Amino acid sequence: MLYTNLDHIETAAQLQQIIMENENVMVICGRMGPMCIPVYGIAEQLRDEYKHVKFYDMEFDNPEAHIIRNLPEVRGFMGIPFTIYYKNGKVVKATSSIQTMQQVRAILDEYFGAPVNA
């Protein structure tokens, strides 16, 4: 179990349903380790700002995470977390290892659009 404030994905079927029902989805697949925890924290901070994006986590060691671990986009990745960005059910970007707030924000803006302030 991942101890984050993000919504958790536990099965491959659940992930499939989420990416089909939501236009913009960010999934962080990792552990509670030093390279992953900062990325969860960034997602938790950005969640309220990017209301048009759904933020989730998935435990890397869960057998069901094969759906992320076996993506062609992650072939060759050497570090976790694997962060996958889905738009309209398709992978549009994948990153591995620790990311900064600026890096994550740039990806969200490029692929999903900047947040709209009401």
Beta strands, then each sheet from edge to edge (+ up, - down):
strand 1: 7-9
strand 2: 24-30
strand 3: 54-59
strand 4: 82-87
strand 5: 90-96
sheet 1: 1+ 3+ 2+ 4- 5+
end
